Amino acid sequence: MQEKIKMNIIAENIHDILNELEKELSKKLLWKISDKRVIYLEKKPGNKLVKIKIHLADGRKKVIWVKFNKALFIDPERGREKGQREYETLQQLNAGFNHYEDKKRFGVLKPLVFLPVSGGVVTENFPGRTLYKILLKRCTYLNIPGWAELTDCLCNCGQWLARLHQITLQRKTIKGDELDLLQPEAIERDFTLLRKIGLERDTLRRVGHYLEEHLHEVKSLTLDEVGHHSDLSFRNLLVGPKGEIIGSDFENFRVSSWSFHSLALFLVYLQTLAKYPLIAPTKIRNLGQAFLKGYRSNICFHIDKKILNFFEVRYMTLVTANEMALAKDRVRICRWIILKRMSQIFRRWVNKKIR
């Protein structure tokens, strides 16, 4: 019900949003708009996207997206600040990717303007599909043609992440014991949620012992800071018709992390694909290796496998716990199936890592 009300806010104010959009585009980009029409208004919970087709006075046609972050519907002032920050982040990253010769292969959505009143971030349309849709089709037990292309695609995703880290690298060091993810309160919070899911006590005990055993070693590290997307899921990576990789949704981007965070989080999201029926675990493992291969080929950082395994286990507890928290509003039987499947993945995968 709450999400429906939030979407009504956008729907009811779409006329004002379109007028503000026309004003900003004509002022900053000198676009003379002859006609504008909404062709898509996303109504999925948690996503606020509007797709607009624009006819310019010189005969050109443009398709653009306007994105609104969730904070706008809770605290409008804070939401506008987050929108402005995301727009500036996209500008900086876009300029960074354009410095390299392979700028046509890797990049981020091109920002056009920011709407200061409504808080929307306007970007150009990219003619590609999300990596999520591609993976669900190709990772099944069925031998669907195109496996080699998918492996190359994951390799390119690793290269894209490496390029992002090169662009945002700061020689400012941070100690491992300052990372929020490794604080006892954060670990205990996730384990509390995992107990509510119903994971076996023996599994939780073994995972807790593993984290405790290696926590001191990881906390003693001194690390360089790089840009951390914070939500590097498959829905936020777009694949173009020629294999281009474009990143999107930098709402929670921050330069306060290090390379292992993004690597481990992506690999964990890859493993969670196994909760869907007919997904082949062996294919998922092969894609994870292709992703790491692409990252190594385009980066100067050393990847310590032992440390990466630690963060994979830590992020697996975090993502599984979040699945439980996010599933509370879903249909009861669907929630039970999802949580049961996630707990099975968690037990098998983490036990294998620990061994």
C-alpha positions in Angstrom: 0.0 0.0 0.0 2.8 2.4 0.9 4.6 1.7 -2.4 1.3 2.4 -4.3 1.0 5.7 -2.6 4.6 6.6 -3.5 4.0 5.8 -7.2 0.9 7.9 -7.1 3.1 10.9 -6.1 5.1 10.5 -9.3 2.0 9.9 -11.4 0.1 12.8 -10.0 3.0 15.2 -10.5 4.2 13.9 -13.9 2.9 17.1 -15.6 5.1 19.3 -13.4 8.0 17.0 -13.8 7.8 17.2 -17.6 7.6 21.0 -17.5 10.7 21.1 -15.3 12.5 18.7 -17.5 11.8 20.8 -20.6 13.0 23.9 -18.8 16.3 22.3 -17.6 17.1 20.7 -21.0 16.5 24.0 -22.9 18.6 25.9 -20.4 21.6 23.6 -20.0 21.6 21.7 -23.3 19.9 24.2 -25.5 17.4 21.6 -26.7 14.2 23.0 -28.3 11.6 20.5 -27.5 8.5 20.3 -29.8 6.9 17.3 -28.1 7.4 15.0 -25.1 5.6 11.9 -24.1 5.9 9.4 -21.2 6.3 5.9 -22.7 7.1 4.0 -19.4 6.4 4.6 -15.7 7.9 1.8 -13.6 5.7 0.6 -10.9 7.8 -2.1 -9.2 8.4 -1.5 -5.5 11.7 0.2 -4.8 12.2 1.4 -8.4 11.1 4.9 -9.5 12.0 5.3 -13.2 10.2 7.2 -15.9 11.1 6.7 -19.6 10.3 9.7 -21.9 10.4 10.1 -25.6 11.3 13.7 -26.8 10.9 15.2 -30.3 13.3 18.2 -30.9 12.6 21.1 -33.1 15.4 20.1 -35.5 13.7 16.7 -36.2 15.8 14.6 -33.9 14.2 12.1 -31.5 15.6 11.3 -28.0 14.8 8.8 -25.4 15.7 9.6 -21.8 15.3 8.2 -18.3 14.4 10.1 -15.2 15.3 8.3 -11.9 14.0 9.2 -8.5 15.7 7.8 -5.3 13.7 6.4 -2.4 14.7 9.1 0.0 12.6 11.7 -1.9 9.4 10.1 -0.6 10.5 10.1 3.0 12.5 13.3 3.3 12.3 15.4 0.1 15.2 17.7 1.0 17.5 14.8 1.8 16.3 13.0 -1.4 17.2 16.0 -3.5 20.7 16.1 -2.0 21.2 12.4 -2.8 20.0 13.0 -6.3 22.4 15.9 -6.8 25.2 13.8 -5.4 24.4 10.9 -7.8 24.3 13.3 -10.8 27.7 14.7 -9.9 29.1 11.1 -9.4 27.9 10.1 -12.8 29.5 13.2 -14.3 32.9 12.5 -12.7 32.8 8.8 -13.6 31.7 9.5 -17.1 34.7 11.9 -17.5 37.0 9.2 -16.0 35.9 6.4 -18.3 36.3 8.8 -21.3 40.0 9.2 -20.6 40.7 5.6 -21.8 40.9 4.4 -25.3 38.3 1.7 -24.7 35.7 4.3 -23.6 33.2 2.7 -26.1 33.4 -0.6 -24.3 33.1 0.5 -20.7 31.3 3.4 -19.0 28.3 4.6 -17.0 25.0 6.1 -18.0 25.6 9.5 -19.5 24.0 12.2 -17.2 22.1 15.0 -19.0 20.6 17.3 -16.3 19.5 17.2 -12.7 16.0 18.4 -11.8 16.4 20.5 -8.6 12.7 20.7 -7.7 11.6 17.1 -8.2 15.0 15.6 -7.5 15.2 13.5 -10.6 18.4 12.5 -12.3 18.1 12.6 -16.1 20.3 10.2 -18.2 20.5 9.1 -21.8 18.9 5.9 -22.9 21.3 3.0 -23.4 20.1 0.3 -25.9 21.1 -2.7 -23.9 19.7 -5.4 -21.6 20.4 -5.9 -17.9 23.0 -8.6 -17.1 20.3 -10.1 -14.8 18.0 -11.1 -17.8 21.0 -12.5 -19.7 22.2 -14.7 -16.8 18.7 -16.1 -16.1 18.5 -17.3 -19.7 22.0 -18.7 -20.1 22.7 -20.3 -16.7 20.2 -23.1 -16.9 20.9 -26.8 -17.3 19.7 -26.5 -20.9 22.4 -26.1 -23.5 21.2 -22.8 -24.9 23.6 -21.4 -27.5 25.7 -18.4 -26.6 27.7 -19.7 -23.5 31.0 -18.5 -24.9 29.6 -15.0 -25.4 28.3 -15.1 -21.8 31.7 -16.0 -20.4 33.2 -13.1 -22.4 30.5 -10.9 -21.0 31.4 -11.7 -17.4 35.1 -11.2 -18.2 34.2 -7.8 -19.5 32.3 -7.1 -16.3 35.4 -7.8 -14.3 37.4 -5.5 -16.6 34.7 -2.8 -16.1 35.0 -3.1 -12.3 38.8 -2.9 -12.5 38.5 0.3 -14.6 36.1 1.8 -12.0 38.7 1.1 -9.3 41.5 2.6 -11.4 39.4 5.8 -11.9 38.4 6.2 -8.2 41.7 5.0 -6.6 42.8 7.2 -3.8 46.1 6.7 -2.0 44.5 7.3 1.3 44.9 4.2 3.5 42.2 2.8 5.8 42.7 0.2 8.5 40.7 -3.0 8.4 39.4 -2.4 11.9 37.6 0.7 10.6 35.4 -1.2 8.1 31.7 -1.2 9.2 31.2 -4.7 7.9 33.7 -6.1 10.4 32.3 -4.5 13.5 30.9 -7.0 16.1 27.5 -5.3 16.1 27.1 -5.7 12.4 28.1 -9.4 12.5 25.8 -10.1 15.4 22.9 -8.3 13.6 23.2 -10.5 10.5 23.5 -13.6 12.6 20.3 -12.7 14.5 18.4 -12.5 11.2 19.9 -15.8 10.0 18.7 -17.5 13.2 15.2 -16.2 12.4 15.4 -17.8 9.0 16.0 -21.1 10.6 19.5 -22.0 9.7 21.0 -24.9 11.5 22.8 -24.0 14.7 25.8 -26.1 13.7 26.1 -24.2 10.4 25.9 -20.8 12.2 28.5 -22.0 14.8 31.0 -23.0 12.1 30.5 -19.8 10.1 30.9 -17.7 13.3 34.0 -19.6 14.2 35.5 -19.1 10.8 34.9 -15.3 10.9 36.3 -15.1 14.4 39.4 -17.0 13.4 40.3 -14.7 10.5 38.8 -11.4 11.7 42.0 -10.3 13.5 44.1 -10.9 10.3 41.8 -8.9 8.1 41.4 -6.1 10.6 45.2 -5.7 10.8 45.4 -4.9 7.0 46.1 -1.4 5.7 44.2 -0.7 2.5 43.9 1.9 -0.3 40.5 3.4 -0.8 38.6 2.9 -4.1 35.1 3.6 -5.3 32.5 1.2 -4.0 29.2 0.9 -5.9 27.5 -0.6 -2.8 24.8 -2.4 -4.9 26.7 -4.1 -7.7 23.9 -6.4 -8.6 23.1 -7.7 -12.1 20.2 -5.3 -12.5 22.7 -2.4 -12.3 24.9 -3.6 -15.1 23.7 -3.1 -18.7 25.1 -5.1 -21.7 25.1 -3.5 -25.1 24.6 -5.2 -28.5 28.4 -5.2 -29.1 29.3 -6.4 -25.6 29.6 -2.9 -24.0 29.3 -2.8 -20.2 27.5 0.2 -18.7 27.0 0.8 -15.0 23.9 2.4 -13.5 22.3 3.4 -10.2 25.1 5.1 -8.3 22.8 6.4 -5.6 24.8 4.8 -2.8 28.3 5.2 -4.4 31.1 6.1 -2.0 34.8 6.2 -1.9 35.4 4.6 1.5 36.0 0.9 0.7 38.5 -1.2 -1.2 38.6 -3.6 -4.1 37.7 -6.8 -2.2 34.3 -5.5 -1.2 33.0 -5.0 -4.7 34.6 -8.3 -5.9 33.2 -10.4 -3.1 29.7 -8.8 -3.3 29.5 -9.5 -7.0 30.5 -13.1 -6.6 28.0 -13.5 -3.8 25.2 -12.1 -5.9 26.3 -14.6 -8.6 25.9 -17.5 -6.2 22.4 -16.4 -5.1 21.3 -17.1 -8.7 21.1 -20.7 -7.6 17.8 -20.0 -5.7 16.1 -19.9 -9.1 14.9 -23.3 -10.5 16.9 -25.0 -13.3 20.0 -22.9 -12.6 23.2 -24.9 -13.0 25.8 -24.4 -10.1 28.7 -25.4 -12.3 27.9 -22.7 -14.8 27.8 -20.1 -12.0 31.2 -21.2 -10.7 32.7 -20.9 -14.2 31.2 -17.4 -14.7 32.7 -16.4 -11.3 36.2 -17.5 -12.6 35.7 -15.6 -15.8 34.8 -12.4 -13.8 37.9 -12.7 -11.7 40.0 -13.4 -14.8 38.8 -10.2 -16.4 39.4 -8.2 -13.2 43.0 -9.5 -12.9 43.8 -8.7 -16.5 43.0 -5.0 -16.1 44.1 -4.1 -12.6 47.3 -3.5 -10.7 45.9 -4.8 -7.3 47.0 -8.1 -5.9 44.1 -10.4 -5.2 44.7 -12.5 -2.1 42.4 -15.5 -2.5 42.3 -16.2 1.3 41.1 -12.6 2.0 38.6 -12.7 -0.9 37.2 -16.0 0.5 36.8 -14.3 3.9 34.8 -11.4 2.4 32.7 -13.8 0.3 31.7 -15.6 3.5 31.0 -12.3 5.3 28.9 -10.9 2.4 27.0 -14.2 2.1 25.8 -13.8 5.7 24.8 -10.2 4.9 23.0 -10.9 1.6 21.2 -13.9 3.0 20.1 -11.9 6.1 18.9 -9.1 3.8 16.8 -11.6 1.8 15.0 -12.5 5.0 14.4 -8.8 5.8 13.2 -7.9 2.3 10.9 -10.9 2.0 8.7 -9.9 4.9 6.2 -8.2 2.7 6.0 -11.0 0.1 3.3 -13.7 -0.2 3.8 -16.2 2.7 4.4 -19.3 0.6 6.7 -17.5 -1.8 8.7 -16.1 1.1 9.1 -19.6 2.6 10.3 -21.0 -0.7 12.8 -18.2 -1.2 14.2 -18.3 2.3 14.4 -22.1 2.3 16.3 -22.1 -1.0 18.6 -19.2 0.2 19.4 -21.1 3.4 20.3 -24.3 1.4 22.6 -22.3 -0.8 24.2 -20.6 2.2 24.9 -23.9 4.0 26.4 -25.7 1.1 28.4 -22.8 -0.3 29.8 -21.5 3.0 30.7 -25.0 4.3 32.6 -25.6 1.1 34.5 -22.3 1.5 35.4 -23.1 5.1 36.7 -26.5 4.3 
